[in-house]
């Protein structure tokens, strides 16, 4: 996608400097566009942990490249299998909720089987990371194509008027590599000339909506309006939302969706007002090992300082009294019963265990 008219991915390998992987520093957006270089396993780990990169698909790809950086030029005296196991265990602790992190690390570890040297391992890890990156790009594009059909259905019912889509947090290309998940159908619709308008939740406390989603849509020339997190229900009550499109950090095999805190409330409001609530995600974000999202997903609790202050163009400003305690939960779980459908790279599926398992071997929607 584009920034100031120039096309970018969120992460890329520097072919001229094999010890370097480059990323867009998302902590500085939207006020400053900065490219950051990762030179080590630790650099990649910290980039994930401190949200310099964020979004489930991008976290996974960054972890895969981080495994490569940990192996490139390695001179460890530890046996190779022991050393890689140490890397894998540590990388999986960078952030606990997005399943793509462990998925990507396991993908690399499986690819290293049978390698005889650190150099061979590094080569195989890089190959795996590059393949995963391309796979996520292809998945996002396909999600966009399938989701486009849903937007087209609404557009037919209101000719000449924009399709109003509400989204929460950032599930655009900045959360992935290109295209995105929840925003991919929006981009495809815009390319096709369908008028769309996006209601952008600010997404406190880190404001990924007002900072990142708005930044993306602005650069793509797509009509949008930033709203406070509590505005969505009012808009739905007054017929100003045609559909809700969100992403997912982890979805269980029965269709419970773990996403940025506040998503559940949007699902409740959508159900109360008869508005479809869609979740867009690659199958790499489905955790087939768990069923009950409320009891089996580890929900990340982040530093309370994110709530105590708000960060803007001119720096941070404290917004909570000095001695007031805060509770900063990063995600919530939307039960499958509130999800109209899952939009994946393999098609559109019901949020149910039976449908999700059929998804594994299907290339068409059901």
C-alpha positions, 0 to 999 in steps of 0.5 A, spaced: 500 500 500 502 507 499 505 512 504 505 519 500 504 515 494 510 510 494 508 503 495 511 500 501 510 493 505 511 493 513 517 489 513 522 487 508 529 483 508 535 488 505 538 484 500 544 488 500 545 487 507 543 480 509 544 482 517 538 487 516 531 486 516 527 493 515 520 495 518 516 501 519 516 504 526 509 504 527 510 508 534 512 514 530 506 514 526 502 518 523 506 524 525 513 521 523 514 516 517 521 512 520 524 506 517 527 502 522 533 497 521 533 490 525 540 487 526 539 481 531 534 477 534 533 482 540 531 487 536 526 483 533 523 481 540 523 488 542 520 491 536 514 486 537 514 487 545 514 494 545 509 494 539 514 498 534 510 492 529 503 490 531 498 486 528 497 478 528 500 477 521 505 482 522 507 479 529 508 472 526 512 475 520 517 479 524 518 473 529 520 469 523 525 474 521 527 474 528 529 467 528 533 468 522 537 474 525 538 470 531 541 464 526 545 469 521 552 469 523 551 465 529 557 463 533 554 460 539 558 454 543 551 451 544 549 445 540 544 447 534 538 444 537 539 447 544 540 454 541 534 454 537 530 452 542 532 457 546 530 462 541 524 459 540 522 459 547 524 466 548 520 469 542 514 466 543 514 470 550 514 477 546 507 478 546 502 472 549 495 473 545 496 473 537 497 466 535 501 468 529 507 469 533 507 461 536 505 459 529 511 463 525 516 460 530 514 453 530 514 454 522 521 456 522 523 450 527 520 445 523 524 448 517 530 447 521 529 440 522 535 436 518 540 442 518 547 441 519 550 448 521 548 455 523 549 457 516 544 452 513 539 454 519 540 461 517 538 460 510 532 455 511 530 460 516 530 466 511 527 462 506 521 460 511 520 467 513 520 470 506 515 464 504 511 466 510 511 474 508 508 472 501 503 467 504 500 473 508 500 478 503 496 473 498 491 471 504 490 478 505 488 480 498 484 474 498 480 476 504 479 483 500 476 479 494 471 475 499 469 481 503 468 485 497 462 481 495 459 483 502 460 490 500 457 490 493 451 486 496 450 493 501 452 497 495 446 494 490 441 496 496 443 503 496 445 506 489 449 512 489 450 512 496 456 510 500 457 504 504 458 505 511 463 501 515 465 501 522 472 498 524 475 497 531 483 498 532 487 497 526 486 491 521 489 494 515 496 493 511 500 496 517 497 490 521 499 485 516 504 486 510 500 489 505 492 489 504 490 488 511 484 483 514 478 488 515 481 493 511 482 489 505 475 489 503 475 496 503 481 497 499 478 492 494 471 496 494 475 503 493 479 500 487 473 498 484 469 505 484 464 503 490 463 509 494 465 507 501 466 511 508 469 508 514 467 510 521 474 509 525 474 508 532 480 511 536 481 505 540 484 507 546 489 507 550 494 506 544 489 509 539 491 505 533 485 507 530 486 514 530 493 514 528 494 508 524 487 506 520 486 513 519 493 514 516 492 508 512 485 511 509 488 518 508 494 515 504 489 511 500 484 517 499 478 513 502 473 517 506 473 516 513 471 519 520 475 518 526 470 517 532 471 516 540 470 508 542 463 509 545 460 512 539 459 506 535 452 504 538 449 511 537 451 511 530 448 504 529 442 506 532 441 511 527 442 507 521 449 510 520 452 503 520 451 498 514 456 493 517 462 492 522 468 489 519 474 487 525 480 483 525 482 478 530 488 476 534 486 469 535 480 465 533 478 459 537 476 452 533 469 454 535 469 461 532 470 465 539 474 471 536 479 475 541 481 482 538 483 489 541 479 491 547 472 494 545 471 489 540 466 485 544 462 491 545 461 493 538 459 486 537 453 487 542 451 493 539 451 490 532 447 485 534 442 489 538 441 493 531 441 488 526 447 490 523 452 484 520 458 483 524 464 480 520 471 478 522 476 478 517 482 474 518 487 469 515 487 462 517 494 463 521 490 467 526 485 460 528 488 456 534 485 450 532 488 447 539 483 451 543 475 451 543 473 456 549 475 463 548 473 466 554 477 461 558 483 458 554 486 465 551 491 468 555 489 476 555 495 481 555 495 486 561 499 491 559 503 497 562 498 502 566 502 508 563 498 507 557 492 509 560 495 514 565 497 518 559 495 519 552 500 520 546 499 526 541 503 530 536 507 534 541 508 528 546 505 525 552 499 528 557 497 525 563 490 524 564 489 520 570 490 523 577 497 521 580 494 516 585 488 512 581 489 505 580 488 503 572 487 496 569 489 496 562 487 489 558 489 489 551 484 484 548 477 482 549 473 475 547 467 476 542 463 469 543 461 466 536 454 467 537 455 474 536 459 473 529 455 474 523 461 470 519 468 469 518 472 472 512 478 468 510 483 467 504 479 461 503 472 464 503 466 466 508 465 461 513 460 461 519 463 462 526 462 455 528 466 449 530 463 445 524 464 450 519 471 452 521 474 445 520 471 444 513 474 451 512 481 447 512 480 443 506 475 448 502 477 453 497 470 456 497 465 459 501 459 455 505 
